[in-house]
């Protein structure tokens, strides 16, 4: 997954004083993934892939048993100076 292929792409500051980042499954699946990171301030890039296909599937009458077509990629790096939320591509 390369960011240049993403349908949506955004960057934001992520402050984690506890060092725990909890991500929830999209689409109401209910599962969570907890990541333990060094406590501190991070910059994050969120890339979304297959979102148009997921939206089309949501409004179709097709069976929903197969895996969702959308995938997301989160990249983190240490924050050097505060930035603004930046929607680089997408909705």
C-alpha positions, -999 to +999 in steps of 0.1 A: +000+000+000+016+032-012+001+066+001+001+079-035-025+051-043-048+060-014-083+074-020-081+095+011-050+108+028-047+130+059-021+141+085-026+151+121-009+155+154-014+125+178-008+131+215-004+099+235+005+107+271-004+072+282+015+055+252-016+035+244-033+039+210-066+020+206-080+016+171-115+003+165-126-018+135-145+003+109-180-007+098-192-015+133-173-048+137-166-041+174-131-054+176-102-032+189-065-032+184-044-017+211-008-006+204+017+003+230+040+031+220+064+053+238+044+080+255+047+113+238+037+134+208+035+119+173+026+130+138+003+106+120-007+099+084-040+081+077-044+065+043-077+050+031-079+024+003-111+009-013-134+034+003-155+040-029-160+002-032-170+000+004-195+028+000-210+012-031-213-022-013-231-005+016-259+007-007-262-025-028-283-055-023-254-079-026-246-103+002-223-088+029-205-120+040-173-114+021-146-092+037-149-054+034-131-039+005-117-010+024-084-010+042-066+017+062-029+024+069-016+045+098+020+057+098+035+074+129+067+094+135+079+116+163+064+151+163+090+177+158+067+207+158+029+210+161+011+210+128-024+214+116-048+187+104-043+184+067-066+166+043-042+159+015-067+139-006-102+126-003-135+136+012 
